[in-house]
Amino acid sequence: MSNALSGHPPASDGQPTINPLTVAKQAAVLMDKATRAVIERVPDKKDDARLCQASQAFHSLLVVSH
């Protein structure tokens, strides 16, 4: 990664300096992303009340268990 892309000015020996605040912010973003989950259940027929009820029951149980 070039210095221009890293957001750090070059150190005197040509190596990029490391900003602890930048590292901490990037770590926080990665931790936030690592703890996310996406659950999507799409019924085959939107007009089918039985499928909607089953989906509602699934999500209710999921919320209670987690």
PDB file of N, CA, C and O in Angstrom:
ATOM      1  N   MET A   1       0.851  -1.174   0.000  1.00  0.00           N
ATOM      2  CA  MET A   1       0.000   0.000   0.000  1.00  0.00           C
ATOM      3  C   MET A   1       0.890   1.228   0.000  1.00  0.00           C
ATOM      4  O   MET A   1       1.819   1.333   0.801  1.00  0.00           O
ATOM      5  N   SER A   2       0.612   2.130  -0.876  1.00  0.00           N
ATOM      6  CA  SER A   2       1.430   3.343  -0.936  1.00  0.00           C
ATOM      7  C   SER A   2       1.081   4.273   0.209  1.00  0.00           C
ATOM      8  O   SER A   2       0.004   4.176   0.798  1.00  0.00           O
ATOM      9  N   ASN A   3       1.996   5.171   0.518  1.00  0.00           N
ATOM     10  CA  ASN A   3       1.752   6.120   1.602  1.00  0.00           C
ATOM     11  C   ASN A   3       0.533   6.983   1.335  1.00  0.00           C
ATOM     12  O   ASN A   3      -0.199   7.338   2.258  1.00  0.00           O
ATOM     13  N   ALA A   4       0.316   7.322   0.068  1.00  0.00           N
ATOM     14  CA  ALA A   4      -0.830   8.165  -0.266  1.00  0.00           C
ATOM     15  C   ALA A   4      -2.129   7.448   0.053  1.00  0.00           C
ATOM     16  O   ALA A   4      -3.096   8.080   0.477  1.00  0.00           O
ATOM     17  N   LEU A   5      -2.165   6.136  -0.143  1.00  0.00           N
ATOM     18  CA  LEU A   5      -3.384   5.380   0.124  1.00  0.00           C
ATOM     19  C   LEU A   5      -3.535   5.001   1.586  1.00  0.00           C
ATOM     20  O   LEU A   5      -4.656   4.784   2.046  1.00  0.00           O
ATOM     21  N   SER A   6      -2.441   4.915   2.327  1.00  0.00           N
ATOM     22  CA  SER A   6      -2.517   4.487   3.722  1.00  0.00           C
ATOM     23  C   SER A   6      -2.991   5.606   4.641  1.00  0.00           C
ATOM     24  O   SER A   6      -3.435   5.333   5.756  1.00  0.00           O
ATOM     25  N   GLY A   7      -2.909   6.842   4.206  1.00  0.00           N
ATOM     26  CA  GLY A   7      -3.308   7.956   5.051  1.00  0.00           C
ATOM     27  C   GLY A   7      -2.251   8.365   6.040  1.00  0.00           C
ATOM     28  O   GLY A   7      -2.519   9.160   6.940  1.00  0.00           O
ATOM     29  N   HIS A   8      -1.031   7.828   5.891  1.00  0.00           N
ATOM     30  CA  HIS A   8       0.057   8.141   6.796  1.00  0.00           C
ATOM     31  C   HIS A   8       1.180   8.818   6.032  1.00  0.00           C
ATOM     32  O   HIS A   8       1.529   8.386   4.934  1.00  0.00           O
ATOM     33  N   PRO A   9       1.754   9.882   6.602  1.00  0.00           N
ATOM     34  CA  PRO A   9       2.918  10.497   5.948  1.00  0.00           C
ATOM     35  C   PRO A   9       4.128   9.581   6.096  1.00  0.00           C
ATOM     36  O   PRO A   9       4.200   8.823   7.063  1.00  0.00           O
ATOM     37  N   PRO A  10       5.060   9.627   5.183  1.00  0.00           N
ATOM     38  CA  PRO A  10       6.235   8.763   5.287  1.00  0.00           C
ATOM     39  C   PRO A  10       7.119   9.178   6.459  1.00  0.00           C
ATOM     40  O   PRO A  10       7.245  10.362   6.771  1.00  0.00           O
ATOM     41  N   ALA A  11       7.724   8.191   7.095  1.00  0.00           N
ATOM     42  CA  ALA A  11       8.682   8.460   8.164  1.00  0.00           C
ATOM     43  C   ALA A  11      10.006   8.842   7.531  1.00  0.00           C
ATOM     44  O   ALA A  11      10.154   8.781   6.311  1.00  0.00           O
ATOM     45  N   SER A  12      10.960   9.231   8.344  1.00  0.00           N
ATOM     46  CA  SER A  12      12.239   9.696   7.816  1.00  0.00           C
ATOM     47  C   SER A  12      12.995   8.601   7.068  1.00  0.00           C
ATOM     48  O   SER A  12      13.775   8.914   6.168  1.00  0.00           O
ATOM     49  N   ASP A  13      12.792   7.337   7.408  1.00  0.00           N
ATOM     50  CA  ASP A  13      13.506   6.256   6.730  1.00  0.00           C
ATOM     51  C   ASP A  13      12.729   5.703   5.540  1.00  0.00           C
ATOM     52  O   ASP A  13      13.113   4.673   4.985  1.00  0.00           O
ATOM     53  N   GLY A  14      11.661   6.355   5.143  1.00  0.00           N
ATOM     54  CA  GLY A  14      10.879   5.913   3.992  1.00  0.00           C
ATOM     55  C   GLY A  14       9.746   4.967   4.342  1.00  0.00           C
ATOM     56  O   GLY A  14       8.931   4.642   3.479  1.00  0.00           O
ATOM     57  N   GLN A  15       9.675   4.514   5.595  1.00  0.00           N
ATOM     58  CA  GLN A  15       8.592   3.639   6.025  1.00  0.00           C
ATOM     59  C   GLN A  15       7.414   4.489   6.489  1.00  0.00           C
ATOM     60  O   GLN A  15       7.617   5.558   7.065  1.00  0.00           O
ATOM     61  N   PRO A  16       6.181   4.029   6.246  1.00  0.00           N
ATOM     62  CA  PRO A  16       5.028   4.811   6.704  1.00  0.00           C
ATOM     63  C   PRO A  16       4.950   4.822   8.231  1.00  0.00           C
ATOM     64  O   PRO A  16       5.263   3.826   8.883  1.00  0.00           O
ATOM     65  N   THR A  17       4.532   5.950   8.789  1.00  0.00           N
ATOM     66  CA  THR A  17       4.329   6.008  10.236  1.00  0.00           C
ATOM     67  C   THR A  17       2.994   5.347  10.545  1.00  0.00           C
ATOM     68  O   THR A  17       2.113   5.289   9.687  1.00  0.00           O
ATOM     69  N   ILE A  18       2.847   4.862  11.740  1.00  0.00           N
ATOM     70  CA  ILE A  18       1.610   4.190  12.147  1.00  0.00           C
ATOM     71  C   ILE A  18       0.900   5.077  13.154  1.00  0.00           C
ATOM     72  O   ILE A  18       1.449   5.412  14.203  1.00  0.00           O
ATOM     73  N   ASN A  19      -0.302   5.446  12.829  1.00  0.00           N
ATOM     74  CA  ASN A  19      -1.120   6.264  13.704  1.00  0.00           C
ATOM     75  C   ASN A  19      -1.992   5.328  14.536  1.00  0.00           C
ATOM     76  O   ASN A  19      -2.865   4.664  13.978  1.00  0.00           O
ATOM     77  N   PRO A  20      -1.789   5.253  15.842  1.00  0.00           N
ATOM     78  CA  PRO A  20      -2.565   4.339  16.681  1.00  0.00           C
ATOM     79  C   PRO A  20      -4.071   4.592  16.623  1.00  0.00           C
ATOM     80  O   PRO A  20      -4.858   3.650  16.712  1.00  0.00           O
ATOM     81  N   LEU A  21      -4.477   5.845  16.476  1.00  0.00           N
ATOM     82  CA  LEU A  21      -5.900   6.155  16.399  1.00  0.00           C
ATOM     83  C   LEU A  21      -6.511   5.570  15.125  1.00  0.00           C
ATOM     84  O   LEU A  21      -7.619   5.033  15.161  1.00  0.00           O
ATOM     85  N   THR A  22      -5.805   5.670  14.013  1.00  0.00           N
ATOM     86  CA  THR A  22      -6.284   5.097  12.758  1.00  0.00           C
ATOM     87  C   THR A  22      -6.395   3.585  12.868  1.00  0.00           C
ATOM     88  O   THR A  22      -7.373   2.999  12.404  1.00  0.00           O
ATOM     89  N   VAL A  23      -5.413   2.953  13.473  1.00  0.00           N
ATOM     90  CA  VAL A  23      -5.442   1.500  13.653  1.00  0.00           C
ATOM     91  C   VAL A  23      -6.635   1.104  14.522  1.00  0.00           C
ATOM     92  O   VAL A  23      -7.335   0.140  14.213  1.00  0.00           O
ATOM     93  N   ALA A  24      -6.865   1.838  15.597  1.00  0.00           N
ATOM     94  CA  ALA A  24      -7.987   1.540  16.491  1.00  0.00           C
ATOM     95  C   ALA A  24      -9.325   1.705  15.781  1.00  0.00           C
ATOM     96  O   ALA A  24     -10.231   0.891  15.963  1.00  0.00           O
ATOM     97  N   LYS A  25      -9.454   2.759  14.971  1.00  0.00           N
ATOM     98  CA  LYS A  25     -10.703   2.975  14.237  1.00  0.00           C
ATOM     99  C   LYS A  25     -10.951   1.846  13.241  1.00  0.00           C
ATOM    100  O   LYS A  25     -12.074   1.355  13.122  1.00  0.00           O
ATOM    101  N   GLN A  26      -9.911   1.436  12.528  1.00  0.00           N
ATOM    102  CA  GLN A  26     -10.058   0.348  11.563  1.00  0.00           C
ATOM    103  C   GLN A  26     -10.387  -0.960  12.270  1.00  0.00           C
ATOM    104  O   GLN A  26     -11.181  -1.751  11.761  1.00  0.00           O
ATOM    105  N   ALA A  27      -9.802  -1.196  13.416  1.00  0.00           N
ATOM    106  CA  ALA A  27     -10.098  -2.407  14.187  1.00  0.00           C
ATOM    107  C   ALA A  27     -11.547  -2.401  14.659  1.00  0.00           C
ATOM    108  O   ALA A  27     -12.208  -3.439  14.639  1.00  0.00           O
ATOM    109  N   ALA A  28     -12.045  -1.242  15.085  1.00  0.00           N
ATOM    110  CA  ALA A  28     -13.435  -1.140  15.533  1.00  0.00           C
ATOM    111  C   ALA A  28     -14.398  -1.434  14.391  1.00  0.00           C
ATOM    112  O   ALA A  28     -15.405  -2.115  14.586  1.00  0.00           O
ATOM    113  N   VAL A  29     -14.096  -0.929  13.206  1.00  0.00           N
ATOM    114  CA  VAL A  29     -14.940  -1.192  12.036  1.00  0.00           C
ATOM    115  C   VAL A  29     -14.957  -2.680  11.716  1.00  0.00           C
ATOM    116  O   VAL A  29     -16.016  -3.246  11.445  1.00  0.00           O
ATOM    117  N   LEU A  30     -13.785  -3.317  11.748  1.00  0.00           N
ATOM    118  CA  LEU A  30     -13.714  -4.746  11.464  1.00  0.00           C
ATOM    119  C   LEU A  30     -14.458  -5.572  12.511  1.00  0.00           C
ATOM    120  O   LEU A  30     -15.125  -6.548  12.168  1.00  0.00           O
ATOM    121  N   MET A  31     -14.350  -5.192  13.774  1.00  0.00           N
ATOM    122  CA  MET A  31     -15.073  -5.912  14.824  1.00  0.00           C
ATOM    123  C   MET A  31     -16.576  -5.762  14.658  1.00  0.00           C
ATOM    124  O   MET A  31     -17.324  -6.716  14.873  1.00  0.00           O
ATOM    125  N   ASP A  32     -17.023  -4.573  14.277  1.00  0.00           N
ATOM    126  CA  ASP A  32     -18.446  -4.349  14.063  1.00  0.00           C
ATOM    127  C   ASP A  32     -18.946  -5.226  12.926  1.00  0.00           C
ATOM    128  O   ASP A  32     -20.008  -5.840  13.036  1.00  0.00           O
ATOM    129  N   LYS A  33     -18.197  -5.291  11.843  1.00  0.00           N
ATOM    130  CA  LYS A  33     -18.592  -6.108  10.698  1.00  0.00           C
ATOM    131  C   LYS A  33     -18.561  -7.592  11.038  1.00  0.00           C
ATOM    132  O   LYS A  33     -19.366  -8.362  10.514  1.00  0.00           O
ATOM    133  N   ALA A  34     -17.650  -7.996  11.901  1.00  0.00           N
ATOM    134  CA  ALA A  34     -17.502  -9.402  12.241  1.00  0.00           C
ATOM    135  C   ALA A  34     -18.641  -9.912  13.110  1.00  0.00           C
ATOM    136  O   ALA A  34     -18.845 -11.122  13.206  1.00  0.00           O
ATOM    137  N   THR A  35     -19.382  -9.020  13.742  1.00  0.00           N
ATOM    138  CA  THR A  35     -20.455  -9.449  14.637  1.00  0.00           C
ATOM    139  C   THR A  35     -21.837  -9.261  14.033  1.00  0.00           C
ATOM    140  O   THR A  35     -22.835  -9.352  14.748  1.00  0.00           O
ATOM    141  N   ARG A  36     -21.917  -9.007  12.755  1.00  0.00           N
ATOM    142  CA  ARG A  36     -23.214  -8.822  12.099  1.00  0.00           C
ATOM    143  C   ARG A  36     -23.688 -10.125  11.473  1.00  0.00           C
ATOM    144  O   ARG A  36     -22.896 -10.994  11.108  1.00  0.00           O
ATOM    145  N   ALA A  37     -24.990 -10.227  11.364  1.00  0.00           N
ATOM    146  CA  ALA A  37     -25.581 -11.360  10.658  1.00  0.00           C
ATOM    147  C   ALA A  37     -26.801 -10.850   9.891  1.00  0.00           C
ATOM    148  O   ALA A  37     -27.527  -9.974  10.359  1.00  0.00           O
ATOM    149  N   VAL A  38     -27.001 -11.403   8.737  1.00  0.00           N
ATOM    150  CA  VAL A  38     -28.172 -11.055   7.939  1.00  0.00           C
ATOM    151  C   VAL A  38     -28.955 -12.336   7.699  1.00  0.00           C
ATOM    152  O   VAL A  38     -28.429 -13.313   7.167  1.00  0.00           O
ATOM    153  N   ILE A  39     -30.218 -12.314   8.099  1.00  0.00           N
ATOM    154  CA  ILE A  39     -31.086 -13.461   7.879  1.00  0.00           C
ATOM    155  C   ILE A  39     -32.264 -12.970   7.043  1.00  0.00           C
ATOM    156  O   ILE A  39     -32.997 -12.060   7.431  1.00  0.00           O
ATOM    157  N   GLU A  40     -32.412 -13.587   5.916  1.00  0.00           N
ATOM    158  CA  GLU A  40     -33.477 -13.168   5.015  1.00  0.00           C
ATOM    159  C   GLU A  40     -34.271 -14.394   4.602  1.00  0.00           C
ATOM    160  O   GLU A  40     -33.732 -15.334   4.017  1.00  0.00           O
ATOM    161  N   ARG A  41     -35.514 -14.372   4.904  1.00  0.00           N
ATOM    162  CA  ARG A  41     -36.413 -15.441   4.479  1.00  0.00           C
ATOM    163  C   ARG A  41     -37.512 -14.800   3.647  1.00  0.00           C
ATOM    164  O   ARG A  41     -38.304 -14.005   4.154  1.00  0.00           O
ATOM    165  N   VAL A  42     -37.554 -15.139   2.406  1.00  0.00           N
ATOM    166  CA  VAL A  42     -38.537 -14.560   1.503  1.00  0.00           C
ATOM    167  C   VAL A  42     -39.535 -15.648   1.131  1.00  0.00           C
ATOM    168  O   VAL A  42     -39.155 -16.661   0.544  1.00  0.00           O
ATOM    169  N   PRO A  43     -40.813 -15.451   1.466  1.00  0.00           N
ATOM    170  CA  PRO A  43     -41.811 -16.456   1.094  1.00  0.00           C
ATOM    171  C   PRO A  43     -41.956 -16.538  -0.427  1.00  0.00           C
ATOM    172  O   PRO A  43     -41.791 -15.550  -1.143  1.00  0.00           O
ATOM    173  N   ASP A  44     -42.267 -17.737  -0.891  1.00  0.00           N
ATOM    174  CA  ASP A  44     -42.450 -17.928  -2.330  1.00  0.00           C
ATOM    175  C   ASP A  44     -43.651 -17.147  -2.850  1.00  0.00           C
ATOM    176  O   ASP A  44     -43.633 -16.621  -3.963  1.00  0.00           O
ATOM    177  N   LYS A  45     -44.683 -17.081  -2.035  1.00  0.00           N
ATOM    178  CA  LYS A  45     -45.898 -16.369  -2.445  1.00  0.00           C
ATOM    179  C   LYS A  45     -46.227 -15.330  -1.376  1.00  0.00           C
ATOM    180  O   LYS A  45     -46.525 -15.675  -0.233  1.00  0.00           O
ATOM    181  N   LYS A  46     -46.171 -14.092  -1.749  1.00  0.00           N
ATOM    182  CA  LYS A  46     -46.419 -13.021  -0.775  1.00  0.00           C
ATOM    183  C   LYS A  46     -47.855 -13.011  -0.272  1.00  0.00           C
ATOM    184  O   LYS A  46     -48.117 -12.515   0.824  1.00  0.00           O
ATOM    185  N   ASP A  47     -48.789 -13.547  -1.049  1.00  0.00           N
ATOM    186  CA  ASP A  47     -50.203 -13.546  -0.661  1.00  0.00           C
ATOM    187  C   ASP A  47     -50.576 -14.756   0.197  1.00  0.00           C
ATOM    188  O   ASP A  47     -51.720 -14.865   0.638  1.00  0.00           O
ATOM    189  N   ASP A  48     -49.644 -15.650   0.436  1.00  0.00           N
ATOM    190  CA  ASP A  48     -49.924 -16.856   1.212  1.00  0.00           C
ATOM    191  C   ASP A  48     -49.746 -16.545   2.696  1.00  0.00           C
ATOM    192  O   ASP A  48     -48.622 -16.403   3.176  1.00  0.00           O
ATOM    193  N   ALA A  49     -50.858 -16.441   3.417  1.00  0.00           N
ATOM    194  CA  ALA A  49     -50.828 -16.088   4.837  1.00  0.00           C
ATOM    195  C   ALA A  49     -50.089 -17.134   5.663  1.00  0.00           C
ATOM    196  O   ALA A  49     -49.448 -16.791   6.657  1.00  0.00           O
ATOM    197  N   ARG A  50     -50.168 -18.410   5.267  1.00  0.00           N
ATOM    198  CA  ARG A  50     -49.498 -19.482   6.008  1.00  0.00           C
ATOM    199  C   ARG A  50     -47.982 -19.278   5.984  1.00  0.00           C
ATOM    200  O   ARG A  50     -47.311 -19.460   7.000  1.00  0.00           O
ATOM    201  N   LEU A  51     -47.450 -18.903   4.832  1.00  0.00           N
ATOM    202  CA  LEU A  51     -46.012 -18.648   4.734  1.00  0.00           C
ATOM    203  C   LEU A  51     -45.611 -17.434   5.553  1.00  0.00           C
ATOM    204  O   LEU A  51     -44.550 -17.431   6.177  1.00  0.00           O
ATOM    205  N   CYS A  52     -46.436 -16.416   5.557  1.00  0.00           N
ATOM    206  CA  CYS A  52     -46.135 -15.213   6.355  1.00  0.00           C
ATOM    207  C   CYS A  52     -46.132 -15.544   7.844  1.00  0.00           C
ATOM    208  O   CYS A  52     -45.280 -15.059   8.590  1.00  0.00           O
ATOM    209  N   GLN A  53     -47.089 -16.373   8.279  1.00  0.00           N
ATOM    210  CA  GLN A  53     -47.150 -16.765   9.690  1.00  0.00           C
ATOM    211  C   GLN A  53     -45.937 -17.617  10.065  1.00  0.00           C
ATOM    212  O   GLN A  53     -45.378 -17.462  11.150  1.00  0.00           O
ATOM    213  N   ALA A  54     -45.536 -18.512   9.170  1.00  0.00           N
ATOM    214  CA  ALA A  54     -44.366 -19.351   9.440  1.00  0.00           C
ATOM    215  C   ALA A  54     -43.110 -18.493   9.541  1.00  0.00           C
ATOM    216  O   ALA A  54     -42.255 -18.735  10.393  1.00  0.00           O
ATOM    217  N   SER A  55     -43.000 -17.501   8.680  1.00  0.00           N
ATOM    218  CA  SER A  55     -41.845 -16.600   8.722  1.00  0.00           C
ATOM    219  C   SER A  55     -41.843 -15.791  10.011  1.00  0.00           C
ATOM    220  O   SER A  55     -40.797 -15.601  10.630  1.00  0.00           O
ATOM    221  N   GLN A  56     -43.014 -15.318  10.412  1.00  0.00           N
ATOM    222  CA  GLN A  56     -43.127 -14.559  11.658  1.00  0.00           C
ATOM    223  C   GLN A  56     -42.737 -15.429  12.851  1.00  0.00           C
ATOM    224  O   GLN A  56     -42.031 -14.974  13.751  1.00  0.00           O
ATOM    225  N   ALA A  57     -43.192 -16.666  12.856  1.00  0.00           N
ATOM    226  CA  ALA A  57     -42.861 -17.574  13.948  1.00  0.00           C
ATOM    227  C   ALA A  57     -41.354 -17.842  13.989  1.00  0.00           C
ATOM    228  O   ALA A  57     -40.761 -17.860  15.068  1.00  0.00           O
ATOM    229  N   PHE A  58     -40.741 -18.047  12.843  1.00  0.00           N
ATOM    230  CA  PHE A  58     -39.297 -18.277  12.762  1.00  0.00           C
ATOM    231  C   PHE A  58     -38.531 -17.098  13.350  1.00  0.00           C
ATOM    232  O   PHE A  58     -37.633 -17.282  14.172  1.00  0.00           O
ATOM    233  N   HIS A  59     -38.885 -15.894  12.930  1.00  0.00           N
ATOM    234  CA  HIS A  59     -38.168 -14.706  13.405  1.00  0.00           C
ATOM    235  C   HIS A  59     -38.407 -14.476  14.904  1.00  0.00           C
ATOM    236  O   HIS A  59     -37.502 -14.042  15.616  1.00  0.00           O
ATOM    237  N   SER A  60     -39.596 -14.759  15.369  1.00  0.00           N
ATOM    238  CA  SER A  60     -39.889 -14.598  16.798  1.00  0.00           C
ATOM    239  C   SER A  60     -39.029 -15.548  17.632  1.00  0.00           C
ATOM    240  O   SER A  60     -38.477 -15.152  18.659  1.00  0.00           O
ATOM    241  N   LEU A  61     -38.917 -16.801  17.189  1.00  0.00           N
ATOM    242  CA  LEU A  61     -38.083 -17.761  17.902  1.00  0.00           C
ATOM    243  C   LEU A  61     -36.610 -17.371  17.850  1.00  0.00           C
ATOM    244  O   LEU A  61     -35.880 -17.542  18.826  1.00  0.00           O
ATOM    245  N   LEU A  62     -36.188 -16.856  16.729  1.00  0.00           N
ATOM    246  CA  LEU A  62     -34.796 -16.430  16.578  1.00  0.00           C
ATOM    247  C   LEU A  62     -34.473 -15.292  17.542  1.00  0.00           C
ATOM    248  O   LEU A  62     -33.421 -15.293  18.180  1.00  0.00           O
ATOM    249  N   VAL A  63     -35.365 -14.340  17.643  1.00  0.00           N
ATOM    250  CA  VAL A  63     -35.141 -13.192  18.536  1.00  0.00           C
ATOM    251  C   VAL A  63     -35.077 -13.655  19.989  1.00  0.00           C
ATOM    252  O   VAL A  63     -34.230 -13.193  20.755  1.00  0.00           O
ATOM    253  N   VAL A  64     -35.963 -14.556  20.363  1.00  0.00           N
ATOM    254  CA  VAL A  64     -35.992 -15.031  21.742  1.00  0.00           C
ATOM    255  C   VAL A  64     -34.721 -15.819  22.068  1.00  0.00           C
ATOM    256  O   VAL A  64     -34.186 -15.706  23.171  1.00  0.00           O
ATOM    257  N   SER A  65     -34.240 -16.611  21.113  1.00  0.00           N
ATOM    258  CA  SER A  65     -33.084 -17.466  21.393  1.00  0.00           C
ATOM    259  C   SER A  65     -31.752 -16.726  21.305  1.00  0.00           C
ATOM    260  O   SER A  65     -30.744 -17.234  21.797  1.00  0.00           O
ATOM    261  N   HIS A  66     -31.719 -15.554  20.701  1.00  0.00           N
ATOM    262  CA  HIS A  66     -30.454 -14.832  20.570  1.00  0.00           C
ATOM    263  C   HIS A  66     -30.618 -13.463  21.165  1.00  0.00           C
ATOM    264  O   HIS A  66     -29.674 -12.674  21.167  1.00  0.00           O
TER     265      HIS A  66
END
